[in-house]
Amino acid sequence: MRIITLIISLLIAQFASAIPTIQHWQTDNGTKVYFVPAPDLPMVNIEVVFDAGSARDGKKFGLSRLTNGLLNEGAGGYSADQIAEKFDNLGAEFANLVDIDMAKVTLRSLVEPELLQPALEMLAIILTKPDFELKSLERVQQQLLTALKYKQQSPSDIANKAFYTAVFGEHPYANLPDGTIETVTALTREDLQEFHQQYYVSNNALISIVGALDRQAAEKLANTIIKLPSGKVPNSLPEVTLLTEAKTIHIDHPATQTKVLIGQPGLKRGDADYFTLYMGNYILGGGGLVSRLSEEVREKRGLAYSAYSYFMPQRVLGAFIAGLGTRNDQTAQAIEIVQKTMQDFIENGPTETELKEAKQGITGRFPLRIKSNKDIVGYLSMLGFYNLPLDYLHTFNANIEAITLPMIKDAFQRRLLLDKLVTVTVGGKP
């Protein structure tokens, strides 16, 4: 066992020394750029991130997603088909997505100038000159509405929506990116144009680049795609209000299984307790079949196929969620077991064995989390967007190894409050 531990330690140390140094700068028009050279493959991965997620929707829920979704549906006089054909002919891959905090567009391309340069120019057109043409808007709007109608029948989606509403109340995080049928139906072309003009600006953008380029080529790349007006940095999001009492919500649904979500506001990116809570939750419910929740709910009692928990750190406090799906007639028992397992963990903390195995599991798997350029560019975007330290990847395993049993016990007793949990169940009656 000691030999295995030593081998793992040596491999981790070797990997840590191989993590590339992150270069960063600002373009002339105020956009932050994060860059890691990766010469092994003749490819480049690019992400352009904006503080334009659903937290910026105001009362027009779904606006950020619809705006982002229309970017490549027509821009600068090019139709959606022409844009797709252009990228396909260049061997480039384009994607766009929105979450609660951020809106993102991504491009993966070969680095040969005759392929990369036209791909970058098309990306610049998509970012700066979206048409938001009415026919495209109506088509994408209908696609989103169809998805929303489906989600109205899905126990998991119903539970998720009810959970976020109960946990976050009037905070922007209460409203998920897809919006609602009513709000999405009411969105207009003018709404999208105004949102784009306000948030898709250079001062509100971040570029992450990983690929077979040198610094000069990376600077040229950034200047090619960011030709946006300067604009203004959005106001800070309001802080999340902590819950003052427990809430229990049941929604009837004609299903044989009940979806259960239990949680509260959790932590934010850069939180002083981040690594401690991350480690503790790995033991509690984030480590798959070896976690306590899985052991107590699935392995010992067969109450659910899976039982899990996780923290979702955001710009301000994101959610802590514990969840499972179980037979209707087992719902009360399953919830009781989850609550008891959480209570025992908060009061007594993990064991020495659990801590040791969790550290080995987390640090041993960390290299796999940044094994590709796509993985690394995602981390660059996270570091830049949330203003995390540039040595985050280098020190990740050291931060994990430094965690002690008293640290976990203290953090969970301060941050996870059992008398203020939201419990949402969606399913049929027992």
C-alpha positions in Angstrom: 0.0 0.0 0.0 2.9 2.4 0.8 4.5 1.6 -2.5 1.2 2.4 -4.4 0.8 5.7 -2.4 4.4 6.6 -3.2 3.9 5.9 -6.9 0.8 8.0 -7.0 2.5 10.8 -5.2 5.4 10.7 -7.7 3.1 10.7 -10.7 1.1 13.7 -9.3 4.3 15.6 -8.7 5.5 14.9 -12.2 2.1 16.0 -13.6 2.1 19.2 -11.6 5.5 20.2 -12.9 4.2 19.7 -16.5 1.2 22.0 -16.1 1.9 24.9 -18.5 2.2 28.5 -17.4 -0.7 30.7 -18.2 0.0 33.9 -20.1 -2.5 36.8 -19.9 -2.9 40.3 -21.1 -5.5 42.8 -22.2 -6.3 43.8 -25.8 -6.4 47.5 -26.7 -10.1 47.6 -26.3 -10.1 46.1 -22.8 -10.7 42.4 -23.3 -8.9 40.0 -21.0 -7.0 37.2 -22.8 -5.7 34.0 -21.2 -3.4 31.8 -23.3 -1.6 28.5 -22.9 0.7 27.3 -25.8 0.0 23.6 -26.7 2.3 22.7 -29.6 1.7 18.9 -29.7 -1.3 19.1 -32.0 -1.8 21.6 -35.0 -5.1 22.8 -33.4 -6.3 25.8 -31.4 -9.3 25.9 -29.0 -10.9 29.3 -28.4 -13.6 30.4 -26.0 -15.1 33.9 -25.9 -17.0 34.4 -22.7 -19.3 37.2 -21.7 -21.0 38.1 -18.4 -24.3 37.6 -20.2 -25.8 34.5 -18.6 -29.4 34.2 -17.4 -28.6 36.2 -14.3 -28.7 39.2 -16.7 -32.2 38.4 -18.1 -34.0 40.8 -15.7 -37.7 39.8 -16.0 -37.3 38.7 -19.6 -36.4 35.1 -18.7 -34.8 33.2 -21.6 -33.4 36.4 -23.2 -29.8 35.5 -22.7 -30.2 32.0 -24.2 -32.2 33.2 -27.2 -29.7 35.9 -27.9 -26.8 33.6 -27.8 -28.6 30.9 -29.7 -29.3 33.4 -32.6 -25.7 34.5 -33.0 -24.8 31.9 -35.7 -28.3 31.8 -37.2 -27.4 34.7 -39.5 -24.8 37.4 -39.3 -23.2 40.0 -41.5 -25.4 38.9 -44.4 -24.5 35.2 -44.1 -27.4 32.8 -43.5 -27.3 30.1 -40.9 -26.6 27.5 -43.6 -23.8 29.6 -45.1 -22.1 30.0 -41.7 -22.3 26.3 -41.0 -21.0 25.5 -44.5 -18.1 28.0 -44.0 -16.9 26.4 -40.8 -17.4 22.9 -42.2 -15.3 23.6 -45.3 -12.6 25.0 -43.0 -12.6 21.9 -40.8 -13.6 24.2 -37.9 -16.1 23.5 -35.1 -18.3 26.3 -33.6 -20.6 26.0 -30.6 -22.4 28.4 -28.3 -24.1 28.0 -24.9 -25.4 29.9 -21.9 -25.5 29.1 -18.2 -26.6 31.1 -15.2 -23.5 33.3 -15.1 -22.0 33.4 -18.6 -22.6 33.2 -22.3 -20.0 31.5 -24.4 -19.0 30.9 -28.0 -16.3 28.4 -28.8 -14.2 27.6 -31.9 -11.9 24.7 -32.6 -9.7 25.0 -35.7 -6.6 23.8 -37.4 -3.8 26.4 -37.1 -2.8 26.6 -40.8 -3.3 30.3 -41.7 -5.4 29.5 -44.8 -7.9 27.7 -42.5 -7.6 29.5 -39.2 -7.8 33.1 -40.5 -11.1 32.8 -42.4 -12.6 30.9 -39.4 -11.6 33.7 -37.1 -13.0 36.3 -39.4 -16.3 34.4 -39.5 -16.3 34.2 -35.7 -15.8 38.0 -35.5 -18.8 38.5 -37.8 -20.9 36.3 -35.6 -19.9 38.2 -32.5 -20.2 41.7 -33.9 -22.9 41.6 -36.6 -25.7 39.1 -35.7 -28.7 39.7 -37.9 -31.4 38.5 -35.5 -33.5 38.0 -38.6 -37.2 37.5 -37.8 -37.6 34.1 -39.5 -34.6 32.7 -37.6 -35.9 34.2 -34.4 -39.3 32.6 -34.8 -37.7 29.2 -35.6 -35.3 29.2 -32.7 -38.0 30.6 -30.4 -40.3 27.7 -31.3 -37.6 25.2 -30.7 -37.0 26.6 -27.2 -40.8 26.7 -26.6 -41.1 23.0 -27.6 -38.3 22.1 -25.2 -40.0 24.1 -22.4 -43.3 22.3 -23.0 -41.5 19.0 -22.7 -39.9 20.1 -19.5 -43.3 20.9 -18.0 -43.9 17.1 -18.1 -40.5 16.0 -16.8 -40.4 15.4 -13.0 -36.6 16.2 -12.9 -37.1 19.6 -14.7 -40.2 20.4 -12.6 -38.2 19.7 -9.4 -35.3 21.7 -10.6 -37.4 24.8 -11.4 -39.3 24.6 -8.1 -36.0 24.1 -6.2 -34.3 27.1 -7.6 -37.3 29.3 -7.1 -37.6 28.2 -3.5 -33.9 28.6 -2.7 -33.2 31.9 -4.5 -36.5 33.7 -4.2 -36.2 37.1 -6.0 -32.5 36.7 -6.8 -31.6 36.4 -10.5 -30.4 32.9 -9.9 -33.9 31.7 -9.2 -34.6 31.8 -13.0 -33.0 29.2 -15.1 -31.6 29.9 -18.6 -34.4 28.4 -20.7 -36.9 30.9 -19.3 -40.7 30.2 -19.3 -43.2 29.7 -22.0 -44.8 33.1 -21.3 -41.5 35.1 -21.2 -39.9 33.4 -24.2 -43.1 33.9 -26.3 -43.0 37.6 -25.5 -39.4 38.2 -26.6 -38.9 40.4 -29.6 -36.1 41.1 -32.1 -35.6 44.5 -30.4 -35.1 42.7 -27.0 -32.3 40.6 -28.5 -30.6 43.5 -30.2 -30.6 45.6 -27.0 -29.3 42.7 -24.9 -26.5 42.1 -27.5 -25.6 45.8 -27.6 -25.4 46.0 -23.8 -23.6 42.8 -22.9 -21.6 41.6 -26.0 -19.0 44.3 -25.6 -15.2 44.2 -25.3 -15.1 45.3 -21.7 -17.4 42.5 -20.8 -15.5 39.8 -22.7 -12.8 37.3 -21.9 -10.9 35.3 -24.5 -9.3 31.9 -23.7 -6.8 30.3 -26.1 -5.1 26.9 -26.0 -3.2 25.7 -29.1 -0.2 25.4 -31.3 0.5 29.2 -31.4 3.1 31.5 -30.1 2.4 34.6 -28.1 2.5 36.9 -31.2 0.0 34.7 -33.1 -2.3 34.5 -30.0 -2.3 38.3 -29.8 -3.2 38.6 -33.4 -5.9 36.0 -33.0 -7.5 37.9 -30.1 -7.4 41.2 -32.0 -9.0 39.6 -35.0 -12.1 38.2 -33.2 -12.7 41.0 -30.7 -13.8 44.0 -32.8 -16.7 45.0 -30.4 -17.4 48.4 -29.0 -15.9 49.0 -25.5 -19.2 49.2 -23.7 -19.6 49.0 -19.9 -18.9 46.3 -17.3 -22.3 45.2 -15.9 -23.2 46.0 -12.3 -22.3 43.4 -9.7 -25.0 40.8 -9.0 -26.8 41.2 -5.7 -25.7 38.9 -2.9 -27.9 35.8 -2.2 -30.1 36.0 0.8 -29.7 33.0 3.1 -32.8 31.1 4.0 -34.3 31.8 7.4 -36.4 28.6 7.7 -36.9 25.2 6.1 -39.3 24.8 3.2 -41.0 21.6 2.0 -42.7 21.6 -1.4 -44.5 18.6 -3.0 -45.7 18.7 -6.6 -48.1 15.9 -7.7 -47.0 14.1 -10.9 -48.4 10.9 -12.5 -45.2 9.0 -12.2 -44.2 5.8 -10.3 -40.9 7.5 -9.2 -40.5 10.6 -7.1 -37.7 13.1 -7.8 -36.2 14.5 -4.6 -34.0 17.6 -4.3 -32.7 18.9 -0.9 -30.5 22.0 -0.5 -29.9 25.6 0.1 -27.5 28.4 -1.0 -24.0 27.0 -1.0 -20.8 28.7 -2.0 -19.3 31.0 -4.6 -16.2 30.8 -6.8 -13.1 31.9 -4.8 -14.8 31.1 -1.5 -12.4 30.6 1.3 -14.1 27.3 2.1 -14.2 26.1 -1.5 -11.6 23.3 -1.3 -12.8 22.2 2.2 -16.4 21.9 1.1 -15.4 20.3 -2.2 -13.4 17.6 -0.3 -16.1 17.1 2.3 -18.8 16.8 -0.3 -16.8 14.2 -2.2 -17.1 12.1 0.8 -20.7 13.0 1.6 -22.3 12.6 -1.9 -19.9 13.6 -4.7 -17.7 10.5 -4.9 -20.2 8.3 -6.7 -20.8 4.8 -5.3 -18.2 5.3 -2.6 -19.9 8.3 -1.1 -21.9 8.1 2.2 -25.2 9.0 0.6 -24.8 6.3 -2.0 -23.8 3.8 0.6 -26.7 4.5 2.9 -29.4 5.1 0.4 -28.5 2.7 -2.4 -26.1 0.0 -1.2 -27.6 -0.6 2.3 -31.3 -0.1 1.6 -31.8 -0.2 -2.2 -34.0 3.0 -2.0 -32.6 4.6 -5.2 -30.4 3.8 -8.2 -28.2 6.8 -7.2 -28.0 9.4 -4.4 -25.7 12.3 -4.7 -24.8 15.8 -3.6 -22.8 18.7 -5.0 -22.0 22.3 -4.7 -22.6 24.6 -7.7 -20.3 27.6 -7.1 -21.2 30.7 -9.0 -20.2 34.4 -9.1 -22.3 34.7 -5.9 -23.6 31.9 -3.7 -24.7 29.0 -5.9 -26.7 26.0 -4.8 -25.9 23.0 -2.7 -28.0 20.1 -3.9 -28.6 16.6 -2.6 -30.8 14.5 -4.9 -32.2 11.1 -5.7 -35.1 9.4 -7.4 -37.1 6.7 -5.6 -40.4 4.8 -5.6 -43.3 6.8 -4.4 -43.9 4.6 -1.4 -40.3 4.9 -0.4 -40.0 8.7 -0.6 -40.4 9.5 3.1 -37.9 6.8 4.1 -35.3 8.0 1.5 -35.6 11.6 2.7 -35.2 10.5 6.3 -32.0 8.6 5.4 -30.5 11.5 3.5 -31.3 13.9 6.4 -29.8 11.5 9.0 -26.7 10.9 6.8 -26.2 14.6 6.4 -26.7 15.3 10.1 -24.2 12.6 11.1 -21.6 14.0 8.7 -22.1 17.6 9.9 -21.9 16.6 13.6 -19.0 14.1 13.4 -17.3 14.8 10.1 -15.6 12.1 8.0 -13.2 9.4 9.2 -9.5 9.3 8.7 -9.9 6.5 6.2 -12.6 8.4 4.2 -10.4 11.5 4.1 -7.3 9.6 2.9 -9.3 7.7 0.2 -11.0 10.9 -0.9 -7.6 12.7 -1.3 -6.3 9.9 -3.3 -9.4 9.8 -5.5 -9.4 13.6 -6.2 -5.7 14.1 -6.7 -5.3 10.9 -8.7 -8.1 11.9 -11.1 -7.1 15.5 -11.5 -4.8 14.9 -14.4 -7.7 13.4 -16.3 -9.7 16.7 -15.8 -7.2 18.6 -17.9 -6.0 16.0 -20.3 -7.2 17.8 -23.4 -6.9 21.3 -24.8 -10.7 21.6 -24.6 -10.5 20.9 -20.8 -7.7 23.4 -20.3 -9.4 26.2 -22.3 -12.5 25.7 -20.1 -10.4 26.1 -17.0 -8.8 29.3 -18.4 -12.3 30.7 -18.9 -13.3 29.8 -15.4 -10.1 31.4 -13.9 -10.5 34.6 -15.9 -14.3 35.0 -15.5 -14.2 34.5 -11.7 -10.8 36.2 -11.2 -9.2 33.2 -9.6 -5.5 32.9 -9.1 -3.4 32.0 -12.1 -1.7 29.2 -10.1 -5.1 27.5 -9.5 -4.2 24.4 -11.5 -0.6 24.2 -10.1 -1.8 24.4 -6.5 -5.1 22.4 -6.8 -3.7 19.1 -5.4 -1.7 20.9 -2.7 -4.9 22.6 -1.6 -6.6 19.2 -1.4 -3.8 17.6 0.5 -3.8 20.4 3.1 -7.4 19.7 4.2 -7.8 18.2 7.6 -10.7 16.5 9.4 -11.4 19.5 11.7 -11.5 21.8 8.7 -14.2 19.7 7.1 -16.2 19.4 10.3 -16.0 23.2 11.0 -16.9 24.2 7.4 -19.9 22.0 7.2 -21.2 23.0 10.6 -21.0 26.7 9.5 -22.2 26.4 6.0 -24.8 23.5 5.8 -27.7 24.3 8.0 -30.2 21.4 8.4 -32.9 23.5 9.9 -32.9 25.8 6.8 -33.0 23.3 3.9 -35.4 23.3 1.0 -36.9 19.9 0.2 -38.7 19.5 -3.1 -40.5 16.3 -4.2 -42.2 15.7 -7.5 -44.1 12.4 -8.1 -47.2 10.4 -7.3 -48.7 9.8 -3.9 -47.5 6.6 -2.1 
